Amino acid sequence: MMSWAVTFLIVALVAALLGFGGVAGTAVEAAKLVFFVALVLFAVSAVTGMLRGRSPRL
């Protein structure tokens, strides 16, 4: 689950760079949405990983 969160975070950052640079106006809202979803997924997977007590896989 951690890899999905990191993947979504990277996709959101790329979309944000394209959207904030003026390439696509609607990409800004999509980038914000995907970025916050990725942050939530990252936080959830980090908390569940700490609660389980296992070391994260890379």
C-alpha positions as CSV (number, residue, x, y, z in Angstrom):
1,M,0.0,0.0,0.0
2,M,2.9,2.3,0.6
3,S,4.1,1.9,-2.9
4,W,0.7,3.0,-4.2
5,A,0.8,6.1,-2.0
6,V,4.2,7.0,-3.3
7,T,3.1,6.4,-6.9
8,F,0.1,8.6,-6.5
9,L,2.2,11.3,-4.9
10,I,4.7,11.3,-7.8
11,V,1.8,11.5,-10.3
12,A,0.3,14.3,-8.4
13,L,3.5,16.3,-8.3
14,V,4.0,15.8,-12.1
15,A,0.4,16.9,-12.7
16,A,0.9,19.9,-10.4
17,L,4.0,21.0,-12.2
18,L,2.2,20.9,-15.6
19,G,-0.9,22.5,-14.2
20,F,0.7,25.2,-12.2
21,G,3.0,26.2,-15.1
22,G,0.0,27.1,-17.2
23,V,0.0,24.1,-19.5
24,A,-3.5,23.0,-18.5
25,G,-5.9,24.9,-16.3
26,T,-8.0,22.0,-15.3
27,A,-5.0,20.0,-14.3
28,V,-4.5,22.2,-11.3
29,E,-7.7,20.9,-9.6
30,A,-6.9,17.3,-10.6
31,A,-3.4,17.7,-9.2
32,K,-4.6,19.1,-5.9
33,L,-7.1,16.2,-5.5
34,V,-4.6,13.5,-6.4
35,F,-2.0,15.1,-4.2
36,F,-4.2,15.2,-1.1
37,V,-5.4,11.6,-1.8
38,A,-1.8,10.5,-2.0
39,L,-1.0,12.3,1.3
40,V,-3.9,10.6,3.0
41,L,-2.9,7.2,1.6
42,F,0.7,7.8,2.7
43,A,-0.3,8.7,6.2
44,V,-2.7,5.8,6.5
45,S,0.0,3.3,5.3
46,A,2.6,4.9,7.6
47,V,0.4,4.6,10.6
48,T,-0.7,1.0,9.9
49,G,2.9,0.1,9.3
50,M,4.0,1.6,12.6
51,L,1.1,-0.1,14.4
52,R,2.0,-3.5,13.0
53,G,5.6,-3.1,14.0
54,R,7.1,-4.4,10.8
55,S,9.8,-2.6,9.0
56,P,8.8,-1.1,5.6
57,R,9.8,-2.8,2.4
58,L,11.6,-0.9,-0.3
